[in-house]
Amino acid sequence: MTSRRHRRDAQREAARLDEPVREAGALAKKLGLDPYPVNYWVVNYDEMNQLIAYGGFQSRYPHWRWGMTYDRQRKTDQFGMGKAFEIVNNDDPSNAFLQESNSLADQKAVITHVEAHSDFFKNNQWFGLFSDEGDLNAAAMLERHGEAIERYIEYPDVSRDEVEKFIDAILCLEDTIDQHRSIREAAERKDESIPDDIRAQLENLNISEDVRREVFDDEWVDRVEEAEREAAKLTEPRKDVIAYIREHGMQYDEETGKAEEMEPWQKDVLDMLREEAYYFAAQKMTKVMNEGWAAYWESLMMGDERFAGTDEFITYADHQARVLGSPGLNPYKLGKELWEYIENTTNRAEVADKLLRVKGVTWRNFTEEIDFDEVQSLLAADPIIDTVSSETLADLAELGPDDPRVDHEMLDRALSGDKAVDVDTYPWKVLSYEGLAARHYSLVKPQNRGFISRIRRSELEQLSRYMFDDNRYDTVEEAISAVDKTAGWDRMRDIRQSHNDVTFLDAFLTEEFVRTNHYFAYEYSESSRQFRVSSTQYEDVKKKLLLQFTNFGKPTIAVYDGNFDNRGELLLGHQYNGVILDMKQAKGVLERVYHLWGRPVNLMTITKEFDDHEVEVARRRGREPTPTEQAVRVRYDGEEFETHDLDSELEARIAAGDIDYDTKPDEWL
């Protein structure tokens, strides 16, 4: 009975959302977005929590982590610490899930948000690394993986605990991949030091090390082992730790107490989870960009283009305030503000470019010659474009058939009485991309007034440096009429295509942005034992943000040697950037990696120690104590940990460098 009632409720909600889904998709395309097709599904509260636990998909491999995530999400909702409005996955077509209990205003916000996400999935090159052949079908891939792992659990000689323990070990390494390469490129890499004839024989044989020694003569076995040792040596660190373990790792057999070849099911599970790690990498690499992109277009559609009805706007405003107002480093807020800043600076440069071509105006006298109030007035949208309604269609038609701001086909349909073109509800229907860009031009919005006048002389000088046609216009009015009002949106789409969070922040987080939006850096104070603001300087804020988003914000770990000390031991290195590891967690990871390698594993890192007396002196003098850095190698042999000093050559290989923004905090905090 409950199931039937739920189906009726879901069907009723789906019918109510049919028009918003259709019109939001049409509006998104009018605004220049190019999303994957989106399938919308209406689910109840419990189903939404399950989907969130599964990372946005309906089916995943069996593992305890999903239940833990589900329970955490349920409690988050229960205690008012966050509400799930939607979830959408990167797939072709995309699948979006709407919670049936949400208000219509919330549902509309979600739908516009989803359309922008789907556009980002389709057009960002980092997502394209996984689907570079245009064959994206993530839901099918994850379902296939789940069914395969379920079959392995049902094997009579494989227990569920054994499979979950193996998965636990792999998940500790899920972010240790080379996210800047496609999985196909990584899969094509081979250890060329192993001769092809030996490689072929090894890949075709499914036998243990002991049997191999019984079947083949010592010369052949020695040749293979020497080739494998040579292949395990690395001249450069290998970022894809999972792939390296797949190629050279073994399993530790607790019964025999020795390293044995991995079972076929283990290699298969490792391959599947590595593939999933590459699939989800793009989402982690573009969190700020992607969420900011969706928040920007959602806000424009719901608020500026009034997709939220008059009776829904207050509810929507509350919805957006909760999303953008959550504490801490909020990717929605940071991303949206950066996209708005890019739009504004691009539009400002376009306006300045035209004004610098007015006779008598140069970069030196720009602020004296230009009346910025006049410029603001001239940039304002044409009232005919700004106030479209069924009563103003005749005025729109009088603009002429060549006006690029008008969608003339839709205007003709509206004038002929076509009820499908409801311009009172959806005025954008009779406007083109150019018309919408003029209607929503960023520099005339109240919150952006004064943005043009803040342009720096250095920017003006740069714009005019290679300007030859600098006396093109006789008046400011003539120059402003030539401004391309699509410049901001065009530039945003170009950036959306090519950047990830690190490059996005590096390129566009400027001093002006940091100052205007009041960003600051903070750190944990050893002397006061609490967090404190450490800097409001642009360089400090930028470097700290870059550090936080490099490698998904996780420690960068790479393989440095697969035959360390010529004993077949694995040597991992923490590429130190001034932030130390949590050694308790690091040791827990080493314990799990040991079961994937089958032999002792080592981790190079750098620790910090603070002298108690130095801390007390620093506290009294209102400064931070200077730590002592020590390079160490932590070794785990399956039973106990050992800590050794690290020799200077290896220490130099893991020290902070210029790659991946590996800067030491004491350089900028």
C-alpha positions in Angstrom: 0.0 0.0 0.0 2.8 2.4 1.0 4.7 1.6 -2.2 1.6 2.3 -4.4 1.1 5.6 -2.5 4.7 6.6 -3.1 4.4 5.8 -6.8 1.2 8.0 -7.1 3.0 10.9 -5.2 6.0 10.6 -7.5 3.9 10.5 -10.6 1.9 13.5 -9.5 5.2 15.4 -8.7 6.6 14.4 -12.1 3.6 15.7 -13.9 3.9 19.0 -12.1 7.5 19.3 -13.1 7.1 18.5 -16.8 6.8 22.1 -17.9 9.7 23.5 -15.7 12.0 20.7 -17.1 11.1 21.5 -20.7 11.3 25.2 -20.4 14.5 25.2 -18.3 16.2 23.1 -20.9 15.1 25.5 -23.7 16.2 28.6 -21.7 19.6 27.0 -21.0 20.2 26.5 -24.7 19.1 30.1 -25.4 21.8 31.2 -22.9 24.5 29.4 -24.8 24.7 26.3 -22.7 25.1 22.9 -24.4 24.2 20.2 -21.9 23.9 16.5 -22.2 20.2 15.4 -22.3 19.0 15.0 -18.7 16.6 12.4 -17.4 14.8 13.6 -14.3 13.6 11.2 -11.6 11.4 11.9 -8.6 12.5 10.0 -5.5 11.5 10.1 -1.8 13.6 11.1 1.2 15.0 7.6 1.8 15.8 7.0 -1.9 17.6 10.4 -2.1 19.8 9.5 0.9 20.6 6.1 -0.8 21.6 7.9 -4.0 23.8 10.3 -2.1 25.5 7.4 -0.3 26.1 5.7 -3.7 27.7 8.9 -5.2 24.7 9.7 -7.4 24.0 6.2 -8.8 21.4 3.6 -8.1 23.8 0.6 -8.0 27.3 0.2 -6.7 29.5 -2.7 -5.5 28.7 -4.2 -2.1 30.7 -2.6 0.7 30.2 -1.3 4.2 31.2 2.3 3.2 27.8 2.9 1.6 25.8 2.2 4.7 28.1 4.5 6.7 27.6 7.3 4.2 23.9 6.7 4.2 23.6 6.9 7.9 25.7 10.1 8.1 23.5 11.8 5.4 20.3 10.7 7.1 21.5 12.2 10.4 22.6 15.4 8.7 19.0 15.9 7.4 17.5 14.8 10.7 19.4 17.3 12.8 19.0 20.2 10.4 22.6 20.4 9.4 21.9 20.3 5.7 19.2 19.5 3.2 19.6 17.4 0.0 17.9 19.2 -2.8 19.2 17.2 -5.7 21.9 15.0 -7.1 23.0 14.7 -10.7 25.6 12.4 -12.2 28.1 12.8 -15.1 26.7 10.6 -17.7 25.3 10.7 -21.3 22.4 11.2 -20.8 22.8 12.7 -17.3 20.4 11.5 -14.6 19.1 13.9 -12.0 17.1 13.0 -9.0 14.6 15.4 -7.4 13.2 14.9 -3.9 9.4 14.8 -4.1 8.9 16.7 -0.8 10.7 19.8 -2.1 8.6 22.9 -2.9 8.1 23.8 -6.6 10.5 26.8 -6.1 13.1 24.4 -4.9 12.5 22.0 -7.7 12.8 24.8 -10.3 16.1 25.9 -8.7 17.4 22.3 -8.8 16.4 21.9 -12.5 18.2 25.1 -13.6 21.2 24.1 -11.5 21.2 20.6 -13.1 21.1 21.9 -16.6 24.3 24.0 -16.0 26.0 21.0 -14.3 25.2 18.9 -17.4 26.6 21.5 -19.6 29.8 21.5 -17.6 30.1 17.7 -17.7 29.8 17.7 -21.4 32.1 20.5 -22.3 34.9 20.6 -19.7 38.0 18.9 -21.0 38.9 17.3 -17.6 35.6 15.3 -17.7 36.5 14.6 -21.3 39.6 12.7 -20.2 37.4 9.8 -19.1 35.0 9.9 -22.1 37.5 10.9 -24.8 36.0 8.5 -27.2 32.4 9.7 -26.7 31.3 6.4 -25.1 30.3 7.6 -21.6 27.9 5.3 -19.9 28.9 5.6 -16.3 25.7 4.0 -14.8 26.2 0.9 -16.8 29.9 0.7 -15.9 29.2 1.0 -12.2 26.4 -1.5 -12.3 28.7 -3.9 -14.2 31.3 -3.5 -11.5 28.8 -4.1 -8.7 27.5 -7.3 -10.3 31.1 -8.6 -10.9 32.2 -7.9 -7.3 28.9 -9.5 -6.0 29.8 -12.7 -8.0 33.2 -12.8 -6.4 31.7 -12.6 -3.0 29.5 -15.6 -3.9 32.5 -17.7 -4.8 32.7 -20.7 -2.4 36.5 -20.1 -1.7 36.2 -16.3 -1.3 34.5 -14.7 1.7 32.8 -11.4 1.9 35.2 -10.2 4.6 38.1 -11.0 2.3 36.7 -9.0 -0.6 35.8 -6.0 1.6 39.2 -6.1 3.2 40.8 -6.0 -0.2 38.5 -3.1 -1.3 39.4 -1.2 1.9 43.1 -1.4 0.9 42.4 -0.1 -2.6 40.2 2.7 -1.3 43.0 4.1 0.8 44.8 4.8 -2.5 41.8 5.9 -4.6 43.2 9.5 -5.0 46.8 8.3 -5.8 46.2 8.3 -9.6 47.6 10.5 -12.3 44.5 12.7 -12.7 46.1 14.7 -15.5 46.1 11.7 -17.9 43.2 9.8 -19.3 42.8 6.3 -18.0 43.3 5.0 -21.5 46.7 6.7 -21.7 47.7 5.3 -18.4 46.5 1.8 -19.3 48.6 1.8 -22.5 51.8 2.3 -20.5 54.0 -0.8 -20.3 57.3 -1.7 -18.6 59.4 -1.8 -21.7 62.3 -3.5 -19.8 60.4 -6.8 -19.9 60.8 -8.5 -23.2 57.6 -9.0 -25.2 58.0 -12.8 -25.3 58.3 -13.0 -21.5 55.4 -10.5 -21.1 53.1 -12.6 -23.3 53.9 -15.8 -21.4 53.4 -14.1 -18.0 50.1 -12.6 -19.0 48.8 -15.9 -20.3 49.8 -18.0 -17.2 47.7 -18.1 -14.1 50.1 -19.8 -11.7 51.7 -19.2 -8.4 55.3 -18.3 -7.8 56.0 -21.8 -6.3 54.5 -23.6 -9.3 56.4 -21.3 -11.7 59.7 -22.4 -10.2 58.7 -26.1 -10.5 57.6 -25.8 -14.1 60.3 -23.6 -15.6 64.1 -23.9 -15.3 66.1 -21.6 -13.1 67.6 -19.6 -16.0 64.1 -18.7 -17.3 62.9 -17.8 -13.8 65.9 -15.7 -13.1 65.5 -13.9 -16.4 61.9 -13.1 -15.5 62.7 -11.9 -12.0 65.6 -9.7 -13.2 63.3 -8.2 -15.8 60.6 -7.5 -13.1 63.2 -5.9 -10.8 64.4 -3.7 -13.6 60.8 -2.7 -14.5 60.1 -1.8 -10.8 63.0 0.7 -10.8 61.8 4.2 -11.5 63.8 7.2 -12.7 60.8 9.5 -12.0 58.1 9.2 -9.3 55.0 7.3 -10.5 51.8 9.1 -9.5 49.4 6.3 -10.4 50.2 4.2 -7.4 47.2 1.9 -8.0 48.4 1.1 -11.5 51.9 0.4 -10.2 50.7 -2.0 -7.6 48.5 -3.6 -10.3 51.7 -4.2 -12.4 54.1 -5.3 -9.6 52.1 -5.9 -6.4 51.4 -9.3 -4.8 49.2 -10.3 -1.9 50.4 -11.3 1.5 49.1 -14.8 2.3 48.6 -15.1 6.0 48.6 -18.9 5.9 51.9 -19.3 4.2 53.4 -16.0 5.6 54.7 -15.2 2.1 54.0 -12.9 -0.8 51.9 -14.7 -3.5 50.6 -13.7 -6.9 47.3 -11.9 -6.7 44.2 -14.0 -7.5 42.5 -13.1 -10.8 39.5 -11.8 -8.9 41.8 -9.4 -7.0 43.4 -8.0 -10.1 39.9 -7.6 -11.6 38.6 -5.7 -8.6 41.7 -3.5 -8.5 41.2 -2.6 -12.2 37.5 -1.8 -11.6 38.1 0.5 -8.7 41.0 2.2 -10.5 38.6 2.9 -13.4 36.1 4.3 -10.9 38.8 6.5 -9.4 39.5 8.0 -12.8 35.8 8.5 -13.5 35.3 10.5 -10.2 38.6 12.4 -10.5 37.2 15.2 -12.7 34.4 16.0 -10.2 37.1 16.4 -7.4 39.3 18.5 -9.7 36.6 21.0 -10.7 34.4 21.3 -7.5 34.7 25.1 -7.3 34.3 25.7 -11.0 31.5 23.2 -11.5 29.4 24.3 -8.5 30.0 27.9 -9.1 29.0 27.5 -12.8 25.8 25.8 -11.8 25.1 28.4 -9.1 25.7 31.3 -11.5 23.3 30.1 -14.2 20.7 28.9 -11.7 20.7 32.4 -10.2 20.4 34.1 -13.6 17.6 31.9 -14.7 15.6 31.8 -11.5 16.2 35.4 -10.4 17.2 37.7 -13.3 15.0 35.8 -15.9 12.2 35.3 -13.3 12.0 31.5 -13.9 10.8 31.6 -10.2 7.3 32.9 -10.2 6.4 35.9 -8.2 4.9 33.7 -5.4 8.0 31.5 -5.4 10.8 34.1 -5.4 11.0 34.4 -1.6 11.3 30.7 -1.2 14.0 30.6 -3.9 15.9 33.5 -2.2 15.9 31.5 1.0 17.1 28.4 -0.9 20.0 30.2 -2.5 20.9 32.0 0.7 21.3 28.6 2.5 23.4 27.2 -0.4 25.7 30.2 -0.7 25.8 31.0 3.1 27.1 27.7 4.5 30.2 28.3 6.6 33.8 27.5 5.8 35.3 27.4 2.3 32.1 27.2 0.3 32.7 26.0 -3.3 29.3 27.3 -4.4 30.0 30.8 -3.2 33.7 31.0 -4.2 33.0 29.6 -7.6 30.0 31.8 -8.3 31.9 34.9 -7.2 34.8 34.0 -9.5 32.6 33.4 -12.5 30.9 36.8 -11.9 34.3 38.5 -11.5 35.4 36.9 -14.9 32.2 38.2 -16.5 32.7 41.7 -15.1 36.3 42.0 -15.9 35.8 40.7 -19.5 32.9 43.1 -20.0 34.9 46.0 -18.5 37.9 45.3 -20.8 35.5 45.3 -23.8 34.0 48.6 -22.8 37.4 50.1 -22.1 38.7 48.9 -25.4 35.9 50.8 -27.2 36.3 53.9 -25.1 40.1 54.1 -25.7 39.2 54.3 -29.4 37.3 57.6 -28.9 39.2 60.6 -30.3 41.1 62.3 -27.6 40.9 59.5 -25.1 44.1 57.8 -24.0 45.0 55.5 -21.1 46.7 58.4 -19.4 43.6 60.7 -19.4 40.9 58.0 -19.4 39.5 58.7 -15.9 39.4 62.5 -16.5 37.8 62.3 -20.0 35.2 59.6 -19.4 32.0 60.4 -17.6 31.3 57.0 -16.0 27.7 57.9 -15.1 27.1 58.5 -18.8 28.7 55.2 -19.7 26.4 53.4 -17.2 23.4 55.1 -18.7 24.4 54.2 -22.3 25.1 50.5 -21.4 21.6 50.0 -19.9 19.5 47.6 -21.8 17.0 48.9 -24.4 13.6 49.1 -22.6 12.1 47.1 -25.5 14.5 44.2 -24.7 14.3 44.7 -21.0 10.5 44.7 -20.6 9.2 42.1 -23.0 5.6 41.1 -22.6 2.6 40.3 -24.8 1.7 44.0 -24.9 5.2 45.1 -26.2 5.5 42.5 -29.0 4.7 45.2 -31.6 7.5 47.4 -30.3 9.8 44.4 -30.6 8.8 43.8 -34.2 9.6 47.4 -35.0 13.3 46.8 -34.2 13.5 45.2 -37.7 14.2 41.8 -39.1 18.0 42.3 -38.9 18.2 43.0 -35.2 20.3 40.2 -33.8 18.8 40.5 -30.3 15.4 39.1 -31.5 14.5 35.5 -32.2 12.4 36.5 -35.2 10.9 33.0 -35.7 9.5 32.9 -32.2 8.4 36.5 -32.4 6.3 35.7 -35.5 4.7 32.7 -33.7 3.9 34.9 -30.7 2.4 37.6 -32.9 0.3 35.0 -34.7 -1.2 33.9 -31.4 0.7 30.7 -30.8 -0.1 29.8 -27.2 3.1 27.8 -26.9 5.1 31.1 -27.0 3.9 32.5 -23.6 6.0 35.6 -23.4 4.3 36.9 -20.3 5.6 33.8 -18.4 8.7 33.2 -20.5 9.8 36.5 -22.1 13.1 35.0 -23.2 11.4 32.9 -25.8 11.3 35.8 -28.3 14.9 36.9 -27.6 18.2 35.5 -29.0 21.4 34.8 -27.2 22.5 38.4 -28.1 19.2 39.8 -26.7 19.6 37.9 -23.5 23.2 39.0 -23.1 22.0 42.6 -23.5 19.1 42.1 -21.1 21.3 40.7 -18.4 24.5 42.7 -19.0 26.5 42.4 -15.8 28.0 46.0 -15.6 24.6 47.7 -15.3 23.4 45.5 -12.4 23.1 47.6 -9.2 25.7 45.5 -7.4 28.3 46.1 -10.1 27.9 49.8 -10.5 31.3 51.4 -10.1 33.1 48.3 -11.5 34.1 50.2 -14.7 35.5 53.2 -12.8 37.8 50.9 -10.7 39.8 49.9 -13.8 43.5 50.3 -13.1 45.9 52.4 -15.2 48.0 49.3 -15.8 45.1 47.5 -17.4 44.3 50.5 -19.5 48.0 50.8 -20.6 48.0 47.1 -21.5 44.8 47.4 -23.6 46.2 50.4 -25.5 49.7 49.0 -26.0 49.0 47.4 -29.4 46.0 49.5 -30.3 46.4 51.1 -33.8 42.8 52.1 -34.7 42.6 54.4 -31.7 40.5 57.2 -33.3 37.6 55.2 -34.6 34.8 56.9 -32.7 33.9 60.5 -32.5 31.8 60.2 -29.3 31.4 58.0 -26.3 27.9 57.2 -27.3 29.1 55.9 -30.7 31.8 53.8 -28.9 29.3 52.3 -26.4 27.0 51.3 -29.2 29.7 49.1 -30.6 30.3 47.2 -27.3 29.9 43.4 -27.7 27.6 42.5 -24.8 28.2 38.8 -25.3 31.9 39.1 -24.5 31.5 38.1 -20.9 29.5 34.9 -21.5 31.7 33.9 -24.5 34.8 34.2 -22.3 33.1 32.2 -19.5 32.4 29.3 -21.8 36.0 29.3 -23.1 37.2 29.1 -19.5 34.7 26.4 -18.6 36.1 24.2 -21.3 39.8 24.3 -20.5 40.4 24.8 -16.7 40.3 22.8 -13.5 40.1 24.3 -10.0 43.9 24.8 -9.6 44.4 26.6 -13.0 41.1 28.5 -12.5 42.2 29.9 -9.1 45.7 30.6 -10.4 44.5 32.5 -13.4 41.5 34.5 -12.0 41.9 34.9 -8.3 43.4 38.4 -8.4 44.2 41.0 -5.9 41.1 43.0 -6.8 38.9 39.9 -6.3 40.5 39.1 -2.9 40.1 42.6 -1.7 36.6 43.2 -2.9 35.3 39.9 -1.6 37.1 40.0 1.7 39.0 36.7 1.6 41.8 36.0 4.1 44.1 33.1 5.0 44.1 31.4 8.4 46.3 28.9 10.2 46.5 26.9 13.4 48.7 28.7 15.9 51.0 26.4 17.9 51.5 29.2 20.5 47.9 30.0 21.2 46.5 26.5 20.4 43.7 27.9 18.2 43.1 29.0 14.6 43.9 32.6 13.8 43.8 34.9 10.7 47.3 34.8 9.3 47.1 37.2 6.4 44.8 39.3 4.2 47.4 39.7 1.5 46.4 38.6 -2.0 49.4 36.4 -2.5 48.9 34.5 0.8 45.3 33.8 0.2 45.9 32.6 -3.4 48.8 30.3 -2.4 46.8 28.8 0.4 43.8 28.1 -1.8 46.0 26.6 -4.5 47.6 24.4 -1.9 44.2 23.3 -0.7 43.0 22.3 -4.2 46.2 20.6 -5.5 45.7 16.8 -5.7 42.1 17.1 -4.5 43.4 18.7 -1.3 45.0 15.4 -0.3 48.7 14.7 0.3 50.5 13.9 -2.9 51.9 10.4 -2.7 53.9 8.7 -5.4 55.9 5.5 -6.0 59.7 6.2 -5.9 61.0 2.6 -6.0 59.5 -0.9 -6.4 62.7 -2.6 -5.4 63.9 -0.5 -2.6 67.3 -1.5 -1.2 67.2 -4.3 -3.8 64.9 -6.3 -1.5 61.6 -6.0 -3.4 60.2 -3.4 -1.0 57.9 -0.6 -2.0 59.1 2.9 -1.4 56.4 5.6 -1.4 57.1 9.3 -1.1 55.1 12.1 0.3 55.8 15.1 -1.9 56.2 17.5 1.0 54.8 21.0 0.7 55.2 22.2 4.3 52.0 20.4 5.5 52.8 17.3 7.5 51.0 14.0 7.4 48.7 12.7 10.1 51.1 9.8 11.0 48.3 7.7 12.6 46.4 7.7 9.3 49.6 7.3 7.3 50.5 4.2 9.3 47.0 2.8 8.8 47.4 3.2 5.0 50.8 1.5 5.1 49.2 -1.5 6.8 46.6 -1.8 4.0 49.2 -1.2 1.3 51.3 -4.1 2.7 48.5 -6.5 1.8 48.5 -5.2 -1.7 52.3 -5.3 -2.1 52.9 -8.5 -0.2 56.3 -7.3 1.1 57.5 -4.5 3.4 56.4 -1.0 2.4 58.1 2.3 3.2 56.9 5.9 3.2 59.2 8.9 3.0 58.0 12.1 4.5 59.0 15.1 6.6 57.9 15.7 10.2 57.8 18.7 12.3 58.7 18.9 16.0 58.2 21.9 18.3 60.4 22.5 21.4 58.2 23.2 24.4 60.4 26.0 25.6 60.4 27.6 22.1 56.6 27.4 22.0 56.3 29.1 25.4 58.7 31.9 24.4 56.9 32.4 21.1 53.6 32.6 23.0 54.9 35.3 25.3 56.3 37.3 22.4 53.2 37.0 20.2 54.8 35.1 17.4 54.8 31.5 16.1 57.5 29.0 17.1 59.9 27.7 14.5 59.6 23.9 14.1 62.5 21.5 13.5 61.9 19.5 10.3 63.1 15.9 10.1 63.1 13.8 7.0 62.2 10.2 7.9 61.3 6.8 6.3 58.6 4.8 8.0 58.8 1.1 7.3 56.2 -1.5 7.9 57.0 -5.2 7.6 53.6 -6.7 8.3 54.1 -6.8 12.1 55.7 -3.6 13.3 56.7 -0.1 12.3 60.2 1.3 12.2 61.3 4.9 11.7 64.6 5.7 10.0 66.4 8.9 9.1 66.1 9.6 5.4 69.3 10.1 3.5 69.8 13.5 1.9 69.4 12.3 -1.7 66.0 10.9 -1.1 65.0 14.0 1.1 65.8 16.2 -1.9 63.5 14.2 -4.1 60.4 14.8 -1.9 61.1 18.4 -0.9 58.8 21.2 -2.0 59.4 22.3 -5.5 57.7 24.5 -8.2 55.4 21.8 -9.4 51.7 21.6 -8.2 52.1 24.7 -6.1 54.2 22.9 -3.6 55.1 25.9 -1.6 56.0 25.8 2.1 53.6 27.7 4.3 56.4 29.6 6.1 57.1 31.2 2.7 53.7 33.0 2.7 51.9 32.7 6.1 
